[in-house]
Amino acid sequence: MVGQNCYLICCSSKLKCNLQIMQLKGKVMKRKISVVASLAVLLLVASFLFSACWMYFLTYETDDGRYTYQYSLIRNDAFCENIWVRDDDLNYVIPDEIKGVPVTGLGRDIDTDVKVEAFNVITSTSSDRPSGTQYGWWTEDTYPKTDDYTTVIDDECQTLVINLHLGANISKIFPVDYWYRGYYIREGHLKYTYVILVKIEFHCTVSEKNTTFYAENGKLYYKDSGDLFDGFLYEQI
């Protein structure tokens, strides 16, 4: 009888020990799961913040107001978004780098709600337009063409030849937003006359260290294929 009691006491003690061990293991497992979950959340937050920083660009406008750049220290990348024609000096140089960051492009290439993919030359129109007309900005491909339209170069049309030098790191260029600036007159239903007041032409030179582009007679070409970059209206020589 005494032996049976001792046996029952031993079994009961073992069960209690096993239960305590299982409870302890359960607590340890919960802690591990909690730690893993916390790490996963931290990784997600860090990934989001890194992605946001990766896409975030800062704006830099030069002191003379002739250039606007976008640059990212994290991406180690910069591009010239705009050049501004503010005076008679039409010589523009895109440097190898700004703020210690290589300048690799001309034109905007960030994904935004309104996607802007152009290299902007921003100028004013000195000639007065007739009343009842509207200003317009065009390239050969972006005329709001209809079946019945004509293009006229105004007698006082101003031709701006931009002397553009590209630095060593330029590897991508978006087409210029517009080549012509002027006004248009609606002559009738779907009939328009486009009057050009300003023509923007380019004469280009390129750093010898540039591995993507080279220039010949003021025009840009791709080094790998020899094809002409057709996003500019080049100087009519």
C-alpha positions as CSV (number, residue, x, y, z in Angstrom):
1,M,0.0,0.0,0.0
2,V,2.8,2.3,0.9
3,G,4.6,1.4,-2.3
4,Q,1.5,2.2,-4.4
5,N,1.2,5.6,-2.7
6,C,4.8,6.4,-3.4
7,Y,4.3,5.4,-7.0
8,L,1.3,7.6,-7.4
9,I,3.2,10.5,-5.7
10,C,6.1,10.0,-8.2
11,C,3.7,9.9,-11.2
12,S,2.0,13.0,-10.0
13,S,5.3,14.9,-9.6
14,K,6.4,13.8,-13.1
15,L,3.1,15.1,-14.6
16,K,3.5,18.4,-12.8
17,C,7.1,18.7,-14.1
18,N,6.0,17.8,-17.6
19,L,3.2,20.4,-17.5
20,Q,5.6,23.0,-16.2
21,I,8.1,22.2,-18.9
22,M,5.4,22.3,-21.6
23,Q,4.2,25.7,-20.3
24,L,7.8,27.0,-20.2
25,K,8.3,25.8,-23.8
26,G,5.0,27.4,-24.8
27,K,6.1,30.8,-23.3
28,V,9.5,30.5,-25.1
29,M,7.8,29.7,-28.4
30,K,5.4,32.7,-28.0
31,R,8.4,35.0,-27.3
32,K,10.2,33.7,-30.4
33,I,7.1,34.2,-32.5
34,S,6.7,37.7,-31.0
35,V,10.4,38.5,-31.8
36,V,10.1,37.2,-35.3
37,A,6.9,39.2,-35.9
38,S,8.5,42.3,-34.6
39,L,11.6,41.8,-36.8
40,A,9.3,41.3,-39.9
41,V,7.5,44.5,-39.2
42,L,10.8,46.4,-38.7
43,L,12.1,44.9,-42.0
44,L,8.9,46.0,-43.8
45,V,9.1,49.5,-42.4
46,A,12.8,49.8,-43.2
47,S,12.1,48.5,-46.8
48,F,9.4,51.1,-47.2
49,L,11.6,53.9,-45.9
50,F,14.5,52.8,-48.1
51,S,12.3,52.7,-51.2
52,A,10.9,56.1,-50.4
53,C,14.4,57.5,-49.9
54,W,15.5,55.8,-53.1
55,M,12.9,57.5,-55.2
56,Y,13.2,60.9,-53.4
57,F,15.0,63.6,-55.3
58,L,16.1,67.0,-54.1
59,T,15.8,70.1,-56.3
60,Y,18.8,72.3,-56.9
61,E,18.7,75.5,-58.9
62,T,22.0,77.1,-59.7
63,D,22.7,80.6,-58.4
64,D,22.5,82.2,-61.8
65,G,19.0,80.6,-62.3
66,R,20.0,79.0,-65.6
67,Y,19.7,75.3,-64.6
68,T,17.4,73.2,-62.5
69,Y,18.7,69.8,-61.3
70,Q,17.1,66.9,-59.4
71,Y,19.5,64.8,-57.4
72,S,19.5,61.9,-54.9
73,L,22.4,61.2,-52.6
74,I,21.1,57.7,-51.9
75,R,20.8,56.8,-55.5
76,N,24.0,58.7,-56.3
77,D,22.2,60.1,-59.4
78,A,21.3,63.5,-60.8
79,F,19.7,64.9,-63.9
80,C,19.2,68.3,-65.4
81,E,15.5,69.0,-65.7
82,N,15.4,72.5,-67.1
83,I,17.6,75.1,-68.7
84,W,16.4,78.7,-68.5
85,V,17.0,81.2,-71.2
86,R,17.3,84.4,-69.2
87,D,19.8,86.5,-71.2
88,D,21.8,86.6,-74.4
89,D,24.3,84.0,-73.2
90,L,23.1,80.8,-74.9
91,N,26.2,78.7,-73.8
92,Y,25.2,75.9,-71.5
93,V,27.4,73.3,-69.9
94,I,26.1,70.2,-68.1
95,P,28.8,69.2,-65.6
96,D,30.1,65.8,-64.8
97,E,28.5,66.1,-61.3
98,I,26.7,68.4,-58.9
99,K,26.8,68.1,-55.1
100,G,29.2,65.3,-55.5
101,V,26.6,63.3,-57.5
102,P,27.2,62.3,-61.1
103,V,24.8,64.0,-63.6
104,T,23.6,61.1,-65.8
105,G,20.6,62.6,-67.6
106,L,18.8,65.4,-69.3
107,G,15.1,65.5,-68.6
108,R,12.8,64.1,-66.0
109,D,12.6,60.3,-65.5
110,I,10.9,60.0,-62.1
111,D,7.5,58.1,-61.9
112,T,5.0,60.6,-60.7
113,D,1.2,61.0,-60.8
114,V,1.7,63.2,-63.9
115,K,4.6,61.7,-65.7
116,V,6.9,64.3,-67.3
117,E,9.4,62.9,-69.7
118,A,11.0,65.9,-71.4
119,F,14.1,68.1,-71.2
120,N,12.7,71.6,-70.9
121,V,14.2,74.7,-72.5
122,I,12.2,77.5,-70.8
123,T,12.1,80.8,-72.6
124,S,9.8,83.8,-73.2
125,T,8.3,85.0,-76.4
126,S,9.3,88.6,-77.2
127,S,7.0,89.1,-80.2
128,D,3.4,90.2,-79.5
129,R,0.7,87.9,-80.6
130,P,-2.5,89.2,-82.1
131,S,-5.6,89.4,-80.0
132,G,-7.9,86.4,-80.3
133,T,-5.0,83.9,-80.6
134,Q,-3.5,81.4,-78.2
135,Y,0.1,80.6,-77.4
136,G,1.4,77.2,-78.3
137,W,4.5,75.0,-77.9
138,W,5.3,72.4,-80.5
139,T,7.7,69.9,-82.0
140,E,7.3,68.3,-85.4
141,D,5.5,65.4,-83.7
142,T,3.3,67.3,-81.2
143,Y,1.4,69.8,-83.4
144,P,-2.3,69.4,-82.6
145,K,-2.6,68.4,-86.3
146,T,-5.9,68.3,-88.1
147,D,-6.8,67.6,-91.7
148,D,-6.5,71.3,-92.5
149,Y,-3.7,73.3,-91.0
150,T,-0.8,75.4,-92.1
151,T,2.5,76.5,-90.5
152,V,3.9,80.0,-91.0
153,I,7.2,81.3,-89.7
154,D,6.7,84.9,-88.6
155,D,8.8,87.6,-90.3
156,E,10.3,88.5,-86.9
157,C,10.8,84.9,-85.8
158,Q,13.7,84.6,-83.4
159,T,16.0,81.6,-83.7
160,L,17.8,80.6,-80.4
161,V,20.8,78.4,-80.9
162,I,21.6,76.7,-77.7
163,N,25.3,75.7,-77.5
164,L,25.0,72.7,-75.2
165,H,28.1,70.8,-73.8
166,L,27.4,67.4,-72.2
167,G,29.5,66.1,-69.4
168,A,31.2,62.7,-69.2
169,N,28.3,61.0,-67.3
170,I,25.3,61.8,-69.5
171,S,23.8,58.5,-70.6
172,K,20.2,59.2,-71.1
173,I,18.4,62.2,-72.7
174,F,14.7,62.9,-73.1
175,P,13.5,64.8,-76.2
176,V,13.1,68.6,-75.8
177,D,9.6,69.5,-74.7
178,Y,9.2,71.9,-77.6
179,W,11.2,73.3,-80.6
180,Y,8.8,76.0,-81.6
181,R,6.9,78.6,-79.6
182,G,4.3,80.8,-81.1
183,Y,0.5,81.1,-81.4
184,Y,-2.3,79.6,-83.4
185,I,-5.4,80.9,-85.0
186,R,-8.5,79.0,-85.5
187,E,-9.7,79.7,-89.1
188,G,-12.7,77.5,-89.0
189,H,-13.8,74.0,-88.0
190,L,-10.7,71.9,-87.5
191,K,-8.8,74.5,-89.6
192,Y,-5.8,76.2,-87.9
193,T,-2.8,78.4,-88.7
194,Y,0.3,78.0,-86.6
195,V,2.6,81.0,-86.5
196,I,6.1,80.3,-85.2
197,L,7.7,83.2,-83.2
198,V,10.7,81.3,-81.7
199,K,12.7,78.4,-82.9
200,I,15.0,76.6,-80.5
201,E,17.9,74.9,-82.2
202,F,20.9,73.0,-80.6
203,H,24.6,72.9,-81.4
204,C,26.1,70.1,-79.2
205,T,29.5,69.1,-78.0
206,V,30.3,66.2,-75.7
207,S,33.1,65.3,-73.3
208,E,35.6,62.9,-74.8
209,K,35.1,60.7,-71.7
210,N,31.4,60.2,-72.4
211,T,30.8,56.5,-73.2
212,T,27.2,57.0,-74.6
213,F,27.2,60.0,-76.9
214,Y,29.5,61.8,-79.3
215,A,29.0,65.0,-81.3
216,E,29.7,65.7,-85.0
217,N,28.9,69.0,-86.7
218,G,26.9,70.0,-83.7
219,K,24.6,66.9,-83.7
220,L,24.4,64.1,-81.1
221,Y,25.0,60.5,-82.0
222,Y,25.0,57.2,-80.0
223,K,28.4,55.7,-79.8
224,D,27.2,52.1,-79.9
225,S,25.1,52.4,-83.0
226,G,26.1,55.6,-84.7
227,D,22.4,56.6,-84.8
228,L,21.4,60.3,-84.6
229,F,19.6,61.4,-81.4
230,D,16.5,63.0,-82.9
231,G,15.1,64.6,-79.8
232,F,16.6,68.0,-80.6
233,L,16.1,70.4,-83.5
234,Y,19.7,71.0,-84.6
235,E,21.2,74.2,-85.8
236,Q,20.7,74.7,-89.5
237,I,24.2,75.0,-90.8
